[in-house]
Every structure is written in structure tokens, then in C-alpha cells.
């Protein structure tokens, strides 16, 4: 593994990083790596694969046609 040294971290940012690390029970280094992975898209999703999963899920679900009347009635339900 490579090493990265970060200098001149703003005090408030370092404090937030330490608090987040403590909250997630990680070291500050592990928390920084996690934040970088999230920010840089460490777990990128293939758009075609994602859309295929969405289509498969849609096919399993019953069709729901939401009309303006239905939505208005649902919104007003229980209002007096």
C-alpha cells in the first residue's frame, strides 16, 4: 500500500474527521480513506447493470397508475 501525507489540514476539518472516526469506530486514517472512497466513487456502479436491476424490479411490482385525482384524495385524506 502507498502512503499519503496531508499537510495544513484546517483545524475544524481535522476535528470533524476525528469525530467521524470515533463515531464509526475507525482510526482517523481509515476514516480518511473511507471519505476519499466515497468522494471519488470507490464503488462505482455500471449504469447498464443498475438499469437492468431497476427494470427487473419494476417487472416484479404491480403496476400503479397514479392519477391527479388519486394523489389529491390521498393528500387530503384525514384533513379536516
N, C-alpha and C positions, 0 to 999 in steps of 0.2 A: 504494500500500500504506500501511496505517496503521502507526503507531509505538506500541510499548508499552514503558513504563518500569517495571521492577520494583525496588522498594526493599526494603532489610532482608532480603536473602536470607541464610539461615543459611550460615555458612562451610562446613560439611560438605556441604550441598546443592550449593553452587556448585562445590565441589571435585569432587563426583560428576558434575555436569553437564559440567565441563571434561574430566574423564577420559573420559566417554562420547563427547563431541565428538571428542576425539583418536582414540579407538578407531574411530569411524565416519568419520573424516577429514572432519568438518564443522566449521564455525565454531560457537562457543558459541551464537550467535543462531540458526543453522539447527538446531542440536540442540534448543534450547528450543522452536522451532516444531514440530519433529518430535514431541517429547514431548507437547506440547499437542494435536496432531492425534490421536495415539494415545490419549491420556487422554480426549479429548472425542469420540472416534469419528469422526474425519475421513473415514474410508472406510466409511460405513455401508452395510450390505447390506440389500437389500429381502428381508424374510423369505419372501415368496411366490416370489421368484426363486431364493433359496437352496434352498428345499424342492423346487422344480421340478428343480433340478440334482441334488439328492440322489436324487429319485425316478428320474430318467433314469439315473443311475449304478447304482442298485440293479437296474434292469431289464437292464442290460448284464452284471451279475455273476451267476455261477452261484449257485443257492440252496444255502445251507449250513444244515443243521439241527443245532445243537449240543445234544446230549443231555447229561444229567448223567453218564452212563456214559462218553461220549466225552471230556468235559472231565476227568473223574477219571483216565482212562487216559492222556491227553496230559500231565497234570500229573505223574503217577507214572512216565512213560516215562524210562528212563535212571537212575532212582533205584535204589540197591541196598540 
